[in-house]
């Protein structure tokens, strides 16, 4: 499986950079470079829904090829914090007793297709902005530390996973060469181990003796995970891009 994932990642990188570095600069194409800053969040077996109290920072660098006024290909690398803890907002009583937590870093390489809904780059257009949507493929590396149970020590862990980014945002032309954007992205992964918890973990003894009558059933707790869903993470932030070459299409 690791060999297959590495081949997919290698193919993704090669195809993306070949497209961006193509010598074919036919009419209607332009190139951009840029970056962005924002917040990152996660949902999985510690946090089932996005918790505003458990978000981290994320940043991205990217290169973009605009094929016309509608379609663009963006290749980029992003880094984000992964933060989650049962002690902050437990999903139920068992999670509170489990007291798992994770703290790590996500490094993502991606290739995304963007679709602009308005012809905002046309010099005759009445719009200086456009909503847009994107979808693509990515590959992420996760390095972090955490524990899956209150009775166990904090341990380092690493994993890699294929992701399928999608989302949308709004772009606004600040000047002939600068474009400001605001973007929300969803990243479903192919792993249930992003938070160091999955449904295959064995049962462990949380307490040698019950604390009281209400915790008898929890004296042997499970490091449980949902076997039917994989983990997700999310990006929300602002981007700023600089157009290197200007060769927009003004007619279709």
Helices and strands as residue ranges (DSSP letters): H 2-20, E 30-43, E 56-66, E 71-85, H 93-98, E 101-116, E 129-147, E 155-173, E 178-189, G 213-218, E 232-245
